[in-house]
Amino acid sequence: MIKRENIKQAIDAIWARDAEIGYSLDEMLGMGQIDVPSANTETTERDEYYFLFDEEKVFVNKFLYFNEGIVPIEQGLLIKYGEMTKKQALLNRKDPIDYMQAVREIRETGLRLLVTHEIDYAIARLRKRLGSPESDSSLPMDKHFISFLEKVKQDTQALEIPRVDNDPIVLYRGVVDDATPAHFMCFPFSMDSLMQVADMNLEFFHVRFLLNCLIRGLGRNLFICMVDHRILGLVYLTFKERMFTKVLEIKFIATLRGKTGNELKPSHRAPKGVGAFLVGGVWMLWKTTNMKVKEIALDSEIGSRRFYETIGFHPRSLSKYVLKEPKGYLLKTVLIMVNNGQNIEASLIEELEGYIKKQVKSLRKKVKSEKQRSDRKVMIAAIKECLKSEAHPEFAKTAISALIKYSEKIPESKELLRFASECGSDETKVHIENATIIDR
């Protein structure tokens, strides 16, 4: 539970950085405008953590609270303080108010205040670092970060997807929710992107963490799933040495669909498949860049293990998981990214052909449980990606050859070959005819 002492600590931390806001918040706490729920308040099923700001519930992400202390409370206070000042400004206006527009402006003002406050805090730490005797080596970079962050504070542009196909910020293109275009990108540090993350209230990822990554030179380890100018998930990567080998570790991953501890309704629907899309982007990074790593690993909480196992991760210890090979939704995601990519190396195509063969062969097994039935649907969806007109020709050939070879043991083989005949490229249709003739 959040206590008044915790709120007081958060206000004091804000006061140390901005005396005016800190003083106002402290006054509100003293007058009871900022408070905690009474002891006899009924808890919800999820036992959410929150405090009250002008009698409005301000939800605090429990994970962040346990791991970051008062940081999420500071964030909630700053957002609500910014919203309060905007409400007062709107009430003082004499012209008619568009209430829908006013709601958006109020929320945006709160989020912008939080981001600006955190940027100022990051700049203050950079300036302090510049003044230290050990700062000689980082001097040019720190000055660059200060200049960059000052520009971000003035940024009013909405987050955009670069128009140029070969822009390095967009790494891979795919889909979520079966058909919604999505982009795997480096995290684009801007006012809008930071405000979006603040509004999402995700586990692991908050504005101060992102800015810490930037000023420590780790901003390139952050990646996002972006759909229609909206960030729907983030992943943070690290590199570790284990048993004389280098491992690419998914240190943190979180999606809008999987967030907890916040009842605020987002202005956009959270689609399925963002988690697999992010892991797919990481797998593609591993295979298409010069990373000298042997495997992808992560630590998984109990509630997420089923998801990771279905996409190809295998347990190595109590909580450690290692990705052996992509399967299910992950394989489908990777295939779409490759189909939408350019200059894909032949070695990667060959590796994926091997996975496609395994997926088709696994359809020979009889379904004995609901879990197996669900997994089978995912495998069929992945195989269909190989048979579409935009698929890589080698994927289609591999899938068709395997389907014809094991047609008697795969009930869905005729349906899949019919799908290829209707939705495949001309080259795929010719290959089906030739393969059928040879088989006969």
Sequence and secondary structure as in RCSB ss.txt:
>XXXX:A:sequence
MIKRENIKQAIDAIWARDAEIGYSLDEMLGMGQIDVPSANTETTERDEYYFLFDEEKVFVNKFLYFNEGIVPIEQ
GLLIKYGEMTKKQALLNRKDPIDYMQAVREIRETGLRLLVTHEIDYAIARLRKRLGSPESDSSLPMDKHFISFLE
KVKQDTQALEIPRVDNDPIVLYRGVVDDATPAHFMCFPFSMDSLMQVADMNLEFFHVRFLLNCLIRGLGRNLFIC
MVDHRILGLVYLTFKERMFTKVLEIKFIATLRGKTGNELKPSHRAPKGVGAFLVGGVWMLWKTTNMKVKEIALDS
EIGSRRFYETIGFHPRSLSKYVLKEPKGYLLKTVLIMVNNGQNIEASLIEELEGYIKKQVKSLRKKVKSEKQRSD
RKVMIAAIKECLKSEAHPEFAKTAISALIKYSEKIPESKELLRFASECGSDETKVHIENATIIDR
>XXXX:A:secstr
   HHHHHHHHHHHHHH HHHHHHHHHHHHTTSEE   TT    TT  EEEEETTEEEEE HHHHHHHTTHHHHH
HHHHHHHHHHHHHHHHT  S   HHHHHHHHHHHHHHHHHHHHHHHHHHHHHHHHTSGGGTTTHHHHHHHHHHHH
HHHT        SSTT TTEEEEEEETTTEEEEEEE   SHHHHHHHHHHT SS  HHHHHHHHHTT GGGEEEE
EETTEEEEEEEEEEEEETTEEEEEEEEEEESTT  S     SS   TTHHHHHHHHHHHHHHHS    SEEEEE 
 GGGHHHHHHTTEEESSSSEEEE S  HHHHHHHHHHHHT SS  HHHHHHHHHHHHHHHHHTTS   SHHHHHH
HHHHHHHHHHHHSTTS HHHHHHHHHHHHHTGGG TTHHHHHHHHHHHS HHHHHHHHHHHHHH 
